[in-house]
């Protein structure tokens, strides 16, 4: 059985749109769950103005590719709602998937 993937997304929000963005993120985080995301976390950088990061797990690479495509699209009714707030638009949503590696002392 494949292990879940850890997803990392980052982007910068236009300063004047931060309040609107943060309100909209409630719907986005709930919608991520509908697409199979779990262990969702949302951060703002302490040392880089207006940089936001989302981290979550998805069960398969297919889930990752589907979510990435939708998040980088301006057309999804929920996910697309924040693209006008992102500095540089949807193409500036950076997204990566990571596989967990076994650390020293961990069992397979």
N, CA, C and O atoms as CSV, one atom per row, in Angstrom:
chain,resi,resn,atom,element,x,y,z
A,1,UNK,N,N,0.839,-1.182,0.000
A,1,UNK,CA,C,0.000,0.000,0.000
A,1,UNK,C,C,0.889,1.252,0.000
A,1,UNK,O,O,1.808,1.352,0.812
A,2,UNK,N,N,0.621,2.210,-0.907
A,2,UNK,CA,C,1.475,3.399,-0.969
A,2,UNK,C,C,1.310,4.259,0.285
A,2,UNK,O,O,0.232,4.330,0.876
A,3,UNK,N,N,2.397,4.901,0.669
A,3,UNK,CA,C,2.337,5.785,1.826
A,3,UNK,C,C,1.805,7.150,1.399
A,3,UNK,O,O,1.938,7.535,0.238
A,4,UNK,N,N,1.203,7.880,2.334
A,4,UNK,CA,C,0.716,9.222,1.991
A,4,UNK,C,C,1.869,10.140,1.601
A,4,UNK,O,O,3.014,9.927,2.001
A,5,UNK,N,N,1.552,11.149,0.825
A,5,UNK,CA,C,2.528,12.161,0.442
A,5,UNK,C,C,2.309,13.407,1.284
A,5,UNK,O,O,1.172,13.787,1.567
A,6,UNK,N,N,3.400,14.034,1.678
A,6,UNK,CA,C,3.332,15.318,2.389
A,6,UNK,C,C,3.389,16.414,1.330
A,6,UNK,O,O,4.329,16.462,0.537
A,7,UNK,N,N,2.400,17.282,1.314
A,7,UNK,CA,C,2.318,18.351,0.322
A,7,UNK,C,C,2.685,19.675,0.979
A,7,UNK,O,O,2.291,19.962,2.109
A,8,UNK,N,N,3.446,20.469,0.244
A,8,UNK,CA,C,3.906,21.763,0.709
A,8,UNK,C,C,3.562,22.775,-0.382
A,8,UNK,O,O,3.993,22.628,-1.526
A,9,UNK,N,N,2.784,23.804,-0.029
A,9,UNK,CA,C,2.438,24.876,-0.978
A,9,UNK,C,C,2.867,26.194,-0.367
A,9,UNK,O,O,2.720,26.406,0.837
A,10,UNK,N,N,3.401,27.083,-1.201
A,10,UNK,CA,C,3.741,28.408,-0.701
A,10,UNK,C,C,3.489,29.452,-1.771
A,10,UNK,O,O,3.588,29.195,-2.971
A,11,UNK,N,N,3.156,30.653,-1.284
A,11,UNK,CA,C,2.840,31.779,-2.160
A,11,UNK,C,C,2.807,33.045,-1.324
A,11,UNK,O,O,2.683,32.990,-0.100
A,12,UNK,N,N,2.918,34.196,-1.996
A,12,UNK,CA,C,2.846,35.487,-1.315
A,12,UNK,C,C,1.515,36.146,-1.654
A,12,UNK,O,O,1.031,36.073,-2.783
A,13,UNK,N,N,0.941,36.791,-0.646
A,13,UNK,CA,C,-0.327,37.488,-0.808
A,13,UNK,C,C,-0.066,38.992,-0.898
A,13,UNK,O,O,0.798,39.526,-0.203
A,14,UNK,N,N,-0.822,39.661,-1.762
A,14,UNK,CA,C,-0.740,41.116,-1.867
A,14,UNK,C,C,-1.115,41.715,-0.511
A,14,UNK,O,O,-2.119,41.324,0.084
A,15,UNK,N,N,-0.319,42.654,-0.029
A,15,UNK,CA,C,-0.504,43.211,1.307
A,15,UNK,C,C,-1.919,43.721,1.555
A,15,UNK,O,O,-2.487,43.474,2.619
A,16,UNK,N,N,-2.486,44.417,0.600
A,16,UNK,CA,C,-3.808,45.003,0.786
A,16,UNK,C,C,-4.938,43.967,0.746
A,16,UNK,O,O,-6.093,44.312,0.993
A,17,UNK,N,N,-4.625,42.723,0.442
A,17,UNK,CA,C,-5.649,41.683,0.330
A,17,UNK,C,C,-5.550,40.617,1.423
A,17,UNK,O,O,-6.259,39.612,1.365
A,18,UNK,N,N,-4.696,40.818,2.401
A,18,UNK,CA,C,-4.461,39.795,3.420
A,18,UNK,C,C,-5.730,39.458,4.205
A,18,UNK,O,O,-6.028,38.280,4.404
A,19,UNK,N,N,-6.482,40.462,4.652
A,19,UNK,CA,C,-7.695,40.178,5.427
A,19,UNK,C,C,-8.688,39.349,4.619
A,19,UNK,O,O,-9.247,38.376,5.126
A,20,UNK,N,N,-8.902,39.727,3.384
A,20,UNK,CA,C,-9.824,38.994,2.503
A,20,UNK,C,C,-9.318,37.564,2.281
A,20,UNK,O,O,-10.092,36.609,2.350
A,21,UNK,N,N,-8.035,37.426,2.019
A,21,UNK,CA,C,-7.431,36.109,1.820
A,21,UNK,C,C,-7.631,35.220,3.048
A,21,UNK,O,O,-8.054,34.070,2.924
A,22,UNK,N,N,-7.328,35.752,4.230
A,22,UNK,CA,C,-7.438,34.935,5.439
A,22,UNK,C,C,-8.885,34.502,5.701
A,22,UNK,O,O,-9.112,33.403,6.207
A,23,UNK,N,N,-9.849,35.335,5.370
A,23,UNK,CA,C,-11.263,34.921,5.497
A,23,UNK,C,C,-11.582,33.800,4.501
A,23,UNK,O,O,-12.260,32.832,4.847
A,24,UNK,N,N,-11.104,33.932,3.294
A,24,UNK,CA,C,-11.394,32.952,2.237
A,24,UNK,C,C,-10.739,31.595,2.516
A,24,UNK,O,O,-11.239,30.560,2.074
A,25,UNK,N,N,-9.631,31.602,3.241
A,25,UNK,CA,C,-8.914,30.353,3.508
A,25,UNK,C,C,-9.747,29.353,4.311
A,25,UNK,O,O,-9.491,28.152,4.216
A,26,UNK,N,N,-10.710,29.787,5.078
A,26,UNK,CA,C,-11.582,28.846,5.798
A,26,UNK,C,C,-12.264,27.905,4.810
A,26,UNK,O,O,-12.305,26.694,5.026
A,27,UNK,N,N,-12.798,28.464,3.728
A,27,UNK,CA,C,-13.457,27.626,2.707
A,27,UNK,C,C,-12.444,26.739,1.991
A,27,UNK,O,O,-12.731,25.578,1.699
A,28,UNK,N,N,-11.273,27.275,1.710
A,28,UNK,CA,C,-10.261,26.501,0.990
A,28,UNK,C,C,-9.797,25.313,1.822
A,28,UNK,O,O,-9.691,24.200,1.307
A,29,UNK,N,N,-9.522,25.534,3.084
A,29,UNK,CA,C,-9.061,24.439,3.945
A,29,UNK,C,C,-10.136,23.361,4.080
A,29,UNK,O,O,-9.814,22.173,4.102
A,30,UNK,N,N,-11.390,23.751,4.170
A,30,UNK,CA,C,-12.484,22.770,4.236
A,30,UNK,C,C,-12.602,22.005,2.915
A,30,UNK,O,O,-12.861,20.802,2.912
A,31,UNK,N,N,-12.412,22.700,1.806
A,31,UNK,CA,C,-12.511,22.053,0.494
A,31,UNK,C,C,-11.360,21.085,0.271
A,31,UNK,O,O,-11.547,20.051,-0.370
A,32,UNK,N,N,-10.182,21.392,0.782
A,32,UNK,CA,C,-9.060,20.461,0.669
A,32,UNK,C,C,-9.423,19.097,1.261
A,32,UNK,O,O,-9.059,18.062,0.704
A,33,UNK,N,N,-10.130,19.095,2.374
A,33,UNK,CA,C,-10.548,17.838,3.002
A,33,UNK,C,C,-11.444,17.041,2.066
A,33,UNK,O,O,-11.358,15.813,2.026
A,34,UNK,N,N,-12.298,17.720,1.316
A,34,UNK,CA,C,-13.185,17.044,0.359
A,34,UNK,C,C,-12.395,16.349,-0.746
A,34,UNK,O,O,-12.897,15.415,-1.371
A,35,UNK,N,N,-11.175,16.793,-0.990
A,35,UNK,CA,C,-10.308,16.196,-2.013
A,35,UNK,C,C,-9.318,15.201,-1.426
A,35,UNK,O,O,-8.360,14.810,-2.092
A,36,UNK,N,N,-9.544,14.790,-0.186
A,36,UNK,CA,C,-8.723,13.745,0.413
A,36,UNK,C,C,-7.547,14.223,1.229
A,36,UNK,O,O,-6.756,13.401,1.691
A,37,UNK,N,N,-7.400,15.527,1.427
A,37,UNK,CA,C,-6.294,16.047,2.224
A,37,UNK,C,C,-6.585,15.836,3.713
A,37,UNK,O,O,-7.729,15.920,4.159
A,38,UNK,N,N,-5.524,15.563,4.458
A,38,UNK,CA,C,-5.650,15.405,5.908
A,38,UNK,C,C,-4.443,16.060,6.580
A,38,UNK,O,O,-3.498,16.475,5.909
A,39,UNK,N,N,-4.484,16.150,7.902
A,39,UNK,CA,C,-3.396,16.785,8.667
A,39,UNK,C,C,-3.026,18.148,8.089
A,39,UNK,O,O,-1.849,18.461,7.910
A,40,UNK,N,N,-4.034,18.940,7.805
A,40,UNK,CA,C,-3.846,20.237,7.158
A,40,UNK,C,C,-3.313,21.253,8.165
A,40,UNK,O,O,-3.831,21.397,9.273
A,41,UNK,N,N,-2.264,21.949,7.743
A,41,UNK,CA,C,-1.682,23.021,8.551
A,41,UNK,C,C,-1.495,24.248,7.654
A,41,UNK,O,O,-1.241,24.130,6.455
A,42,UNK,N,N,-1.629,25.425,8.266
A,42,UNK,CA,C,-1.545,26.673,7.511
A,42,UNK,C,C,-0.688,27.646,8.302
A,42,UNK,O,O,-0.913,27.839,9.496
A,43,UNK,N,N,0.281,28.254,7.658
A,43,UNK,CA,C,1.252,29.113,8.329
A,43,UNK,C,C,1.443,30.429,7.577
A,43,UNK,O,O,1.194,30.528,6.376
A,44,UNK,N,N,1.890,31.426,8.321
A,44,UNK,CA,C,2.403,32.658,7.730
A,44,UNK,C,C,3.851,32.782,8.193
A,44,UNK,O,O,4.167,32.508,9.350
A,45,UNK,N,N,4.719,33.194,7.287
A,45,UNK,CA,C,6.141,33.286,7.610
A,45,UNK,C,C,6.393,34.379,8.646
A,45,UNK,O,O,5.800,35.457,8.598
A,46,UNK,N,N,7.280,34.074,9.576
A,46,UNK,CA,C,7.646,35.035,10.610
A,46,UNK,C,C,8.683,36.035,10.106
A,46,UNK,O,O,8.811,37.130,10.653
A,47,UNK,N,N,9.422,35.659,9.068
A,47,UNK,CA,C,10.521,36.510,8.608
A,47,UNK,C,C,10.425,36.950,7.148
A,47,UNK,O,O,11.335,37.604,6.638
A,48,UNK,N,N,9.324,36.593,6.471
A,48,UNK,CA,C,9.131,37.015,5.081
A,48,UNK,C,C,7.718,37.579,4.954
A,48,UNK,O,O,6.748,36.826,5.034
A,49,UNK,N,N,7.587,38.869,4.759
A,49,UNK,CA,C,6.264,39.490,4.731
A,49,UNK,C,C,5.319,38.854,3.713
A,49,UNK,O,O,5.656,38.678,2.542
A,50,UNK,N,N,4.134,38.518,4.197
A,50,UNK,CA,C,3.013,38.077,3.364
A,50,UNK,C,C,3.213,36.708,2.694
A,50,UNK,O,O,2.488,36.371,1.758
A,51,UNK,N,N,4.176,35.929,3.159
A,51,UNK,CA,C,4.409,34.586,2.624
A,51,UNK,C,C,3.590,33.587,3.442
A,51,UNK,O,O,3.702,33.536,4.667
A,52,UNK,N,N,2.781,32.809,2.765
A,52,UNK,CA,C,1.942,31.808,3.413
A,52,UNK,C,C,2.339,30.419,2.931
A,52,UNK,O,O,2.766,30.238,1.791
A,53,UNK,N,N,2.192,29.452,3.812
A,53,UNK,CA,C,2.525,28.065,3.516
A,53,UNK,C,C,1.369,27.185,3.984
A,53,UNK,O,O,0.795,27.395,5.053
A,54,UNK,N,N,1.049,26.209,3.164
A,54,UNK,CA,C,0.091,25.172,3.537
A,54,UNK,C,C,0.826,23.849,3.492
A,54,UNK,O,O,1.610,23.598,2.577
A,55,UNK,N,N,0.575,23.005,4.476
A,55,UNK,CA,C,1.118,21.656,4.466
A,55,UNK,C,C,-0.023,20.700,4.783
A,55,UNK,O,O,-0.840,20.960,5.667
A,56,UNK,N,N,-0.067,19.601,4.057
A,56,UNK,CA,C,-1.094,18.599,4.297
A,56,UNK,C,C,-0.658,17.282,3.672
A,56,UNK,O,O,0.304,17.234,2.905
A,57,UNK,N,N,-1.369,16.226,4.006
A,57,UNK,CA,C,-1.085,14.912,3.431
A,57,UNK,C,C,-2.207,14.519,2.486
A,57,UNK,O,O,-3.368,14.874,2.687
A,58,UNK,N,N,-1.837,13.785,1.461
A,58,UNK,CA,C,-2.813,13.166,0.558
A,58,UNK,C,C,-2.455,11.691,0.429
A,58,UNK,O,O,-1.290,11.318,0.564
A,59,UNK,N,N,-3.460,10.845,0.167
A,59,UNK,CA,C,-3.184,9.406,0.152
A,59,UNK,C,C,-2.401,8.898,-1.054
A,59,UNK,O,O,-1.717,7.879,-0.953
A,60,UNK,N,N,-2.487,9.588,-2.198
A,60,UNK,CA,C,-1.821,9.079,-3.410
A,60,UNK,C,C,-1.263,10.220,-4.251
A,60,UNK,O,O,-1.611,11.384,-4.056
A,61,UNK,N,N,-0.393,9.865,-5.187
A,61,UNK,CA,C,0.139,10.846,-6.137
A,61,UNK,C,C,-0.970,11.417,-7.012
A,61,UNK,O,O,-0.904,12.578,-7.416
A,62,UNK,N,N,-1.982,10.616,-7.308
A,62,UNK,CA,C,-3.117,11.110,-8.103
A,62,UNK,C,C,-3.837,12.251,-7.390
A,62,UNK,O,O,-4.219,13.241,-8.014
A,63,UNK,N,N,-4.018,12.106,-6.079
A,63,UNK,CA,C,-4.629,13.181,-5.294
A,63,UNK,C,C,-3.781,14.456,-5.396
A,63,UNK,O,O,-4.301,15.554,-5.595
A,64,UNK,N,N,-2.476,14.281,-5.255
A,64,UNK,CA,C,-1.561,15.425,-5.332
A,64,UNK,C,C,-1.689,16.142,-6.668
A,64,UNK,O,O,-1.845,17.362,-6.707
A,65,UNK,N,N,-1.624,15.393,-7.755
A,65,UNK,CA,C,-1.661,16.015,-9.081
A,65,UNK,C,C,-2.988,16.722,-9.326
A,65,UNK,O,O,-3.020,17.794,-9.930
A,66,UNK,N,N,-4.083,16.126,-8.859
A,66,UNK,CA,C,-5.398,16.753,-9.030
A,66,UNK,C,C,-5.484,18.047,-8.235
A,66,UNK,O,O,-5.927,19.070,-8.758
A,67,UNK,N,N,-5.065,18.010,-6.974
A,67,UNK,CA,C,-5.127,19.213,-6.137
A,67,UNK,C,C,-4.203,20.295,-6.693
A,67,UNK,O,O,-4.586,21.462,-6.758
A,68,UNK,N,N,-2.994,19.916,-7.092
A,68,UNK,CA,C,-2.052,20.895,-7.638
A,68,UNK,C,C,-2.650,21.590,-8.860
A,68,UNK,O,O,-2.576,22.812,-8.985
A,69,UNK,N,N,-3.233,20.816,-9.745
A,69,UNK,CA,C,-3.822,21.387,-10.963
A,69,UNK,C,C,-4.949,22.356,-10.609
A,69,UNK,O,O,-5.038,23.448,-11.171
A,70,UNK,N,N,-5.809,21.950,-9.672
A,70,UNK,CA,C,-6.924,22.808,-9.289
A,70,UNK,C,C,-6.456,24.065,-8.565
A,70,UNK,O,O,-7.002,25.146,-8.788
A,71,UNK,N,N,-5.460,23.937,-7.709
A,71,UNK,CA,C,-4.971,25.083,-6.950
A,71,UNK,C,C,-4.266,26.091,-7.854
A,71,UNK,O,O,-4.290,27.289,-7.574
A,72,UNK,N,N,-3.645,25.628,-8.924
A,72,UNK,CA,C,-2.946,26.526,-9.837
A,72,UNK,C,C,-3.851,27.015,-10.971
A,72,UNK,O,O,-3.385,27.622,-11.935
A,73,UNK,N,N,-5.129,26.743,-10.839
A,73,UNK,CA,C,-6.121,27.182,-11.814
A,73,UNK,C,C,-6.909,28.342,-11.224
A,73,UNK,O,O,-7.124,28.405,-10.014
A,74,UNK,N,N,-7.330,29.241,-12.067
A,74,UNK,CA,C,-8.166,30.342,-11.602
A,74,UNK,C,C,-9.636,29.984,-11.716
A,74,UNK,O,O,-10.496,30.777,-11.333
A,75,UNK,N,N,-9.940,28.797,-12.240
A,75,UNK,CA,C,-11.314,28.479,-12.557
A,75,UNK,C,C,-12.112,27.757,-11.490
A,75,UNK,O,O,-13.342,27.806,-11.513
A,76,UNK,N,N,-11.457,27.092,-10.562
A,76,UNK,CA,C,-12.193,26.381,-9.516
A,76,UNK,C,C,-12.929,27.397,-8.659
A,76,UNK,O,O,-12.350,28.413,-8.275
A,77,UNK,N,N,-14.207,27.139,-8.351
A,77,UNK,CA,C,-15.035,28.125,-7.656
A,77,UNK,C,C,-14.525,28.480,-6.269
A,77,UNK,O,O,-14.737,29.602,-5.810
A,78,UNK,N,N,-13.859,27.555,-5.591
A,78,UNK,CA,C,-13.315,27.848,-4.260
A,78,UNK,C,C,-11.827,28.160,-4.353
A,78,UNK,O,O,-11.397,29.241,-3.952
A,79,UNK,N,N,-11.044,27.233,-4.873
A,79,UNK,CA,C,-9.594,27.425,-4.929
A,79,UNK,C,C,-9.214,28.670,-5.737
A,79,UNK,O,O,-8.277,29.385,-5.380
A,80,UNK,N,N,-9.933,28.920,-6.809
A,80,UNK,CA,C,-9.631,30.066,-7.661
A,80,UNK,C,C,-9.944,31.407,-7.020
A,80,UNK,O,O,-9.513,32.448,-7.516
A,81,UNK,N,N,-10.686,31.390,-5.929
A,81,UNK,CA,C,-11.088,32.651,-5.305
A,81,UNK,C,C,-9.911,33.449,-4.755
A,81,UNK,O,O,-10.005,34.670,-4.630
A,82,UNK,N,N,-8.801,32.783,-4.423
A,82,UNK,CA,C,-7.663,33.525,-3.867
A,82,UNK,C,C,-6.617,33.896,-4.913
A,82,UNK,O,O,-5.711,34.674,-4.615
A,83,UNK,N,N,-6.716,33.369,-6.118
A,83,UNK,CA,C,-5.658,33.653,-7.096
A,83,UNK,C,C,-5.500,35.143,-7.391
A,83,UNK,O,O,-4.368,35.571,-7.620
A,84,UNK,N,N,-6.563,35.970,-7.401
A,84,UNK,CA,C,-6.331,37.404,-7.613
A,84,UNK,C,C,-5.596,38.066,-6.442
A,84,UNK,O,O,-5.079,39.174,-6.584
A,85,UNK,N,N,-5.548,37.400,-5.299
A,85,UNK,CA,C,-4.888,37.952,-4.117
A,85,UNK,C,C,-3.410,37.570,-4.052
A,85,UNK,O,O,-2.647,38.154,-3.283
A,86,UNK,N,N,-3.012,36.593,-4.858
A,86,UNK,CA,C,-1.637,36.096,-4.837
A,86,UNK,C,C,-0.755,36.971,-5.714
A,86,UNK,O,O,-1.083,37.253,-6.866
A,87,UNK,N,N,0.350,37.387,-5.160
A,87,UNK,CA,C,1.309,38.204,-5.905
A,87,UNK,C,C,1.806,37.395,-7.095
A,87,UNK,O,O,2.484,36.384,-6.915
A,88,UNK,N,N,1.479,37.824,-8.299
A,88,UNK,CA,C,1.886,37.108,-9.500
A,88,UNK,C,C,0.841,36.127,-10.006
A,88,UNK,O,O,1.033,35.516,-11.058
A,89,UNK,N,N,-0.262,35.964,-9.279
A,89,UNK,CA,C,-1.348,35.101,-9.727
A,89,UNK,C,C,-1.096,33.615,-9.502
A,89,UNK,O,O,-0.160,33.224,-8.804
A,90,UNK,N,N,-1.946,32.804,-10.103
A,90,UNK,CA,C,-1.948,31.356,-9.888
A,90,UNK,C,C,-0.606,30.700,-10.208
A,90,UNK,O,O,-0.242,29.706,-9.579
A,91,UNK,N,N,0.128,31.238,-11.172
A,91,UNK,CA,C,1.415,30.625,-11.542
A,91,UNK,C,C,2.453,30.760,-10.433
A,91,UNK,O,O,3.502,30.117,-10.485
A,92,UNK,N,N,2.168,31.594,-9.429
A,92,UNK,CA,C,3.097,31.770,-8.313
A,92,UNK,C,C,2.740,30.917,-7.099
A,92,UNK,O,O,3.304,31.096,-6.019
A,93,UNK,N,N,1.804,29.989,-7.279
A,93,UNK,CA,C,1.516,29.004,-6.231
A,93,UNK,C,C,2.510,27.866,-6.446
A,93,UNK,O,O,2.402,27.104,-7.408
A,94,UNK,N,N,3.462,27.763,-5.553
A,94,UNK,CA,C,4.499,26.735,-5.657
A,94,UNK,C,C,4.058,25.531,-4.843
A,94,UNK,O,O,3.616,25.663,-3.701
A,95,UNK,N,N,4.184,24.366,-5.439
A,95,UNK,CA,C,3.639,23.157,-4.816
A,95,UNK,C,C,4.605,21.995,-5.020
A,95,UNK,O,O,5.087,21.750,-6.127
A,96,UNK,N,N,4.876,21.281,-3.921
A,96,UNK,CA,C,5.766,20.129,-3.978
A,96,UNK,C,C,5.164,18.982,-3.173
A,96,UNK,O,O,4.403,19.201,-2.230
A,97,UNK,N,N,5.513,17.766,-3.556
A,97,UNK,CA,C,5.099,16.563,-2.822
A,97,UNK,C,C,6.350,15.855,-2.316
A,97,UNK,O,O,7.349,15.746,-3.027
A,98,UNK,N,N,6.278,15.378,-1.077
A,98,UNK,CA,C,7.418,14.698,-0.460
A,98,UNK,C,C,6.985,13.330,0.066
A,98,UNK,O,O,5.878,13.156,0.574
A,99,UNK,N,N,7.892,12.372,-0.073
A,99,UNK,CA,C,7.686,11.051,0.515
A,99,UNK,C,C,8.487,10.978,1.798
A,99,UNK,O,O,9.634,11.424,1.845
A,100,UNK,N,N,7.899,10.425,2.826
A,100,UNK,CA,C,8.591,10.290,4.103
A,100,UNK,C,C,9.661,9.208,3.991
A,100,UNK,O,O,9.429,8.149,3.407
A,101,UNK,N,N,10.802,9.480,4.542
A,101,UNK,CA,C,11.893,8.512,4.615
A,101,UNK,C,C,11.970,7.993,6.035
A,101,UNK,O,O,11.654,8.706,6.988
A,102,UNK,N,N,12.386,6.770,6.167
A,102,UNK,CA,C,12.555,6.165,7.488
A,102,UNK,C,C,13.756,6.770,8.163
A,102,UNK,O,O,14.838,6.818,7.577
A,103,UNK,N,N,13.591,7.226,9.372
A,103,UNK,CA,C,14.696,7.785,10.145
A,103,UNK,C,C,15.412,6.700,10.907
A,103,UNK,O,O,14.946,5.562,10.968
A,104,UNK,N,N,16.519,7.040,11.475
A,104,UNK,CA,C,17.293,6.093,12.264
A,104,UNK,C,C,16.420,5.566,13.396
A,104,UNK,O,O,15.780,6.339,14.108
A,105,UNK,N,N,16.400,4.261,13.554
A,105,UNK,CA,C,15.640,3.632,14.621
A,105,UNK,C,C,14.192,3.362,14.271
A,105,UNK,O,O,13.501,2.701,15.046
A,106,UNK,N,N,13.686,3.857,13.106
A,106,UNK,CA,C,12.304,3.580,12.728
A,106,UNK,C,C,12.239,2.219,12.051
A,106,UNK,O,O,13.172,1.789,11.374
A,107,UNK,N,N,11.113,1.561,12.257
A,107,UNK,CA,C,10.890,0.261,11.615
A,107,UNK,C,C,10.103,0.456,10.336
A,107,UNK,O,O,9.359,1.426,10.191
A,108,UNK,N,N,10.271,-0.462,9.420
A,108,UNK,CA,C,9.563,-0.388,8.135
A,108,UNK,C,C,8.083,-0.559,8.300
A,108,UNK,O,O,7.344,-0.523,7.315
